[in-house]
Amino acid sequence: MMDTGLLIIRLVVGILFIGHGAQKLFGWFGGYGLKGTGGWLESIGVKPGVFMAFLAGAGELVGGLLFAAGVFTWAGAALITITMLVAIFTVHGKNGLWSTQNGFEYNLVLIAAAIGVALSGPGAYTLF
C-alpha cells in the first residue's frame, strides 16, 4: 500500500508541476509563456524577467517529470523545492502563511510532499 500511496503523491504533484512549467515555457493551459511570465516577474522586481521565467518553467517542468516518473526523484524533489522557495521569498512570504491571503501555505505543503517522497524513496512503481 505504501508504494501505491507514493505513486499517487508523485503523479499528482509531478503532473501539476509539469503543467505549471508548460504554462511558463509554452503558454499552455492558460499560461502566459516566457514573455508574459517574464514581464510579470520584471514587474515584481525579478530580473531579467524572461530568463528567470525560463529557469522557473524549466525547473517546474523537469522537476515534475522526474518526480512523477520516479526517476532521480531526489533531483525532481530538489527542483520542486527550490522553485517553491523562490516563490515564497519573492511573492508569497510577505503575505503570511495562509493561502486565503496569498500566503505560502500551499508552497509549504508542496515542499513537504517533495522532501517527504525524496527521503522515503519513490516506491516500487517507477518508470525505470
C-alpha positions as CSV (number, residue, x, y, z in Angstrom):
1,M,0.0,0.0,0.0
2,M,2.9,2.4,0.7
3,D,4.1,2.1,-2.9
4,T,0.6,3.0,-4.2
5,G,0.5,6.0,-1.8
6,L,3.9,7.2,-3.0
7,L,2.8,6.8,-6.6
8,I,-0.3,8.9,-6.1
9,I,1.6,11.7,-4.4
10,R,4.3,11.6,-7.1
11,L,1.8,11.6,-10.0
12,V,-0.4,14.4,-8.7
13,V,2.4,16.7,-7.6
14,G,4.6,15.9,-10.6
15,I,1.9,16.3,-13.2
16,L,0.8,19.6,-11.7
17,F,4.4,20.9,-11.8
18,I,4.7,19.8,-15.4
19,G,1.6,21.8,-16.2
20,H,2.9,24.9,-14.4
21,G,6.2,24.6,-16.3
22,A,4.3,24.3,-19.6
23,Q,2.3,27.5,-18.7
24,K,5.5,29.5,-18.2
25,L,7.6,28.0,-21.1
26,F,4.9,27.5,-23.8
27,G,1.8,29.4,-22.7
28,W,-0.1,26.1,-22.5
29,F,-3.1,25.6,-20.1
30,G,-3.9,29.3,-19.9
31,G,-0.3,30.3,-19.1
32,Y,1.4,33.4,-20.4
33,G,4.5,31.9,-21.9
34,L,8.0,33.2,-21.4
35,K,7.3,36.7,-22.5
36,G,4.2,37.2,-20.4
37,T,5.6,35.5,-17.3
38,G,8.9,37.4,-17.8
39,G,7.0,40.7,-17.9
40,W,5.2,39.8,-14.7
41,L,8.5,38.8,-13.0
42,E,10.1,42.1,-14.0
43,S,7.0,44.0,-12.6
44,I,7.7,42.5,-9.1
45,G,11.5,43.2,-9.4
46,V,12.8,39.8,-10.5
47,K,15.2,40.5,-13.4
48,P,16.0,39.6,-16.1
49,G,12.3,38.5,-16.3
50,V,12.4,36.2,-19.4
51,F,15.5,34.4,-18.2
52,M,14.0,33.9,-14.8
53,A,10.7,32.7,-16.3
54,F,12.7,30.2,-18.3
55,L,14.5,29.0,-15.1
56,A,11.3,28.7,-13.2
57,G,9.4,27.0,-16.0
58,A,12.3,24.6,-16.7
59,G,12.6,23.8,-13.0
60,E,8.9,23.1,-12.7
61,L,8.7,21.0,-16.0
62,V,11.9,18.9,-15.4
63,G,11.3,18.6,-11.7
64,G,7.7,17.5,-12.3
65,L,8.8,15.0,-14.9
66,L,11.4,13.4,-12.7
67,F,9.2,13.4,-9.7
68,A,6.2,11.8,-11.5
69,A,8.3,9.2,-13.2
70,G,10.2,8.3,-10.0
71,V,13.5,8.7,-11.9
72,F,16.1,10.7,-10.0
73,T,13.3,11.5,-7.6
74,W,15.7,13.4,-5.3
75,A,16.6,15.7,-8.2
76,G,13.0,16.3,-9.1
77,A,12.2,17.0,-5.4
78,A,15.1,19.4,-5.2
79,L,13.9,21.3,-8.3
80,I,10.3,21.5,-6.9
81,T,11.6,22.6,-3.5
82,I,13.9,25.3,-5.0
83,T,11.1,26.6,-7.2
84,M,8.7,26.8,-4.2
85,L,11.3,28.5,-2.0
86,V,11.8,31.2,-4.7
87,A,8.0,31.6,-4.9
88,I,7.9,32.0,-1.1
89,F,10.7,34.5,-1.0
90,T,9.6,36.6,-4.0
91,V,5.8,36.5,-3.8
92,H,4.1,34.7,-1.0
93,G,6.2,35.1,2.1
94,K,5.3,38.7,2.7
95,N,1.6,37.7,2.9
96,G,1.9,35.3,5.8
97,L,1.1,31.7,6.0
98,W,-2.5,31.3,4.8
99,S,-3.3,30.8,1.1
100,T,-6.5,32.8,1.6
101,Q,-4.2,35.8,1.9
102,N,-2.0,34.7,-1.0
103,G,0.5,33.3,1.6
104,F,2.9,30.4,1.4
105,E,0.8,27.7,2.9
106,Y,0.4,25.7,-0.4
107,N,4.1,26.2,-1.3
108,L,5.0,24.7,2.1
109,V,2.7,21.7,1.6
110,L,4.4,21.0,-1.8
111,I,7.8,21.3,-0.3
112,A,6.8,18.9,2.5
113,A,5.5,16.4,-0.1
114,A,8.6,16.7,-2.3
115,I,11.0,16.3,0.6
116,G,9.0,13.5,2.2
117,V,9.0,11.5,-1.0
118,A,12.6,12.2,-1.6
119,L,13.5,10.9,1.9
120,S,11.2,7.9,1.6
121,G,12.2,7.0,-1.9
122,P,9.9,6.8,-4.9
123,G,8.4,3.4,-4.1
124,A,8.2,0.4,-6.3
125,Y,6.2,1.9,-9.2
126,T,8.6,4.0,-11.2
127,L,9.4,4.4,-14.9
128,F,12.7,2.6,-14.5
